[in-house]
Amino acid sequence: MTRLVLSLLAVAILLVPPASPAATWTEGTNYVRVTPPQQTTVPAGKVEVMEVFSYACPACNIFQPVMEKLRHGLPPNTQLTFLPAAFNPQEDWPMFQRAFFAAQALGILERTHQAMFDAVWKTGELAVVTPGSNRLKDPLPSITDAARFYARVAGVDPQKFLAMANSFGVDSKIRAADAQILAMHVDSTPTVIVNGKYRVIRPSLQNDDQLIEVVKYLVAKENSP
């Protein structure tokens, strides 16, 4: 190797910026342990990443692209799940919670999840506020309105949907969801829970990219021996 080549190589090495230190995420600051840990709903060997949300929550609607990034950026053994909250009844959250579990029981949730957000925040079909204002609609959308929506987007008979929405099974799911949200100390949405063990503290993070990195970090913790 010539002296000129060695000199150029040395200069190139000097010009390479030092590697950035890996981000450090701190328990108690960026995430907290859920005590006691909650049972997950994913198959054995899978790591659950759960979003506690509501279709009527404007922040959850804005957060949807972040959940899509997570869907495509997490390891293959990770599975996204959703848990609807109902702690804001004045904005119709209990109705949307019931509709979610009915759609889940009927096997149409995958096809209708984004469409439900769109019906609330884009088309206004199930909007909770009047267009062009912050005033709540009166009356708010009903479970019957939701049944008509699911008939349109998924072809489910409205009476069949209503029967499921008012069934003992859905009532049980609602009680379990309310209890789990309370046990996880979730008081705002969207909130991300990793594998029933860790609750991400979103206000501690500067942006959604950092949230994604925290979730990846916690998933890696669960995947480590």
N, C-alpha and C positions, 0 to 999 in steps of 0.2 A: 504494500500500500504506500503511495507516495506521500511526501510531507504535506503537499497541498491538500490532498484528500483528507489526511488526518486533521489538518487545521480546520477545514470546512466542517468536518464531523464534530469537532470540539465546539465550534461556534453554534452549530445546530442544537447540540445538547444544552448549551447555555440558554438558548432562546426558548426551549420547551418550558412552559410554565409548570410550577410544582403541582402535583396532584392535590385536588381539594380533599380535605379530610371528610370522611363519611359522616353524614348527619347523625347526631346522637339524639335519640328520643328518650325522654325521661318519664319514668313512672311517677304519677302524682302531679305532673305538669302537662304532659302531652296525652297521657292516657292513665286510666285507673283500673285496678282490678275489680271485677264484679264479684261480690261476696254475698252469698255463696255463688259459685259458678252456675250458670243456667244450662239446662239440657238443650242441645241443638236438635234441629229437625233434619239434618243431612245424614246420608249413609255413613257407616263406619269407614274411616280412612279419609274422609273429606273434612276440610276446614271451612267452617261457616263464616261468611261475612254478611251481617244482617244490617239492614237499614230500618230504623224505626221512623215512620213517616205518616203523612196523611195526604190524600189526594187534594184536600182543601187547603193544604199548607203551601203558601207561595214560595217559601224558601226550598221546600222539597221539589217543587216543579223546576226551579232554577238548578237544583242539585242533580237532576236527572243525567246530564252529560257526564258528570263525575262518576256516577254509578256505571255508566257505559264504559268509561275508561277503565274502571276497576274490573269490569267483566272481561275485558280483552287483555288486561295487563297482569292479572294474577296467575299463579301456577295452576296447572290443570286439575289439581286435587282440591281447588277452592270452589265453593259454590255460594252464589249470592242468594239471600233470602230477604223477605220483606215482612215487617210486622206493623200493622196499622194501629195508630194511636187514636184515642177518643177523648183526650183530656181538654178539648176545646169545643164543647157542645154548641156554643153560640154561633160557631161557624160551620156547623153541620158535620163535624168529624165523626160522631157515632154512626151516622147514616153511611158514610163512606167506608167506615170500618166494617159494618155489616155487609155492604155490597162486596167488599174485597173477599171476605170469607165465603160468601155465596159463590162468587166467581171461582174461587179456588176449589171449592167442593164440586163444582160442575166441570172442572177441568179446562176452563177457558182463560185462566188468569194470564198465562204467557202471551196470549194473543191480544188481551185487552188492557194490560197494565199501562202502557204508554198512551193508548187511546183514551183511557179515563182521565189522565192528566190533561190531554188535549181538550177533552170535553169540558173541563172546568176552566182552563186557562187560555185556550185558543178559540175554539168555536163558540164557547159560552153556553153550550147545550146543558151543562150541569153547573154553571157558574154559581158561586156563592155571593158575589158582589154584583151590583148593577153596573153595566158597561159605562166606562168613562168616569167612574166615581169609586170611592172607598166604602160606600154604603152597602150594608148587607141586604141581600134580596129578601123580600117578604111576600110570599112564603119562600123558605129555602127549598132546594131540591129534595124530593122525597124518595123513599125506596122504590116507589112506583115509577118515578121518573128514571131512576137507575135501571129498572127492569126494562123500560122502553129502550134505553141506551144499549143494553146488552143484547136485546133482540135485534137491534139494527146492526151492531158490529160483530156479533157472534152467532146470530141466528137462534138464540135461546128463547123458547116460548116464555113470554112475560109471566104467565101464571106459574110455570115451573120454577122460574127464577125466584119469584116471591115466596113460593112454598119453601124453597131451600133457604132463602134469607131469613125466614121466620121459624126455621126448624130448631129442634133441640140441639142438634149438632153444631149449628152456627152459634147459638146462644152459648154453648160450652166453649167454643173457640174464643168468643168475645171475652168471657170471664177469665179464661187462661191468659189471653193477651194483656188484659188490664193488670192482672196479677204479676205477670212477667215484667212489664214495663215499670211497675212500681218496685219490684225486686231489683231491677237494674239501675234504679235511681235516674231514670230518663225523665227530664222535665222540659225538653224542647226537641224540636224536629228541624232538620234531619239529624239523627244520631246514629253513629255506626258502632256496632258491637262485633268484636272478633271472637268467634268460637265460643260464645257464651261466657268468656273470661275477661275481656278487656273492653272498656268503653272509651272511645276516642274523645278527647276534649277539643272540640273544634275551635273555640275562641283562643286557644293557645297557639294556633297555627296561623301562619301569615297568608296562606292561600290554599286552594284545593289541591295543587300539586304536592304540597307538604302533607296534606291529609292522605293522599294516595300512598306516599312514601311511608307514613306511619302505619297504615294498614298493611303494606307489604312487609314492613319490619315485624309486625305482630304475627302475621301469617308465617313468616320464616321462623319465629320463636316456636310456634306450634308444630312446625315441621322438623325442628331440630331434635336429635335423639335425646 
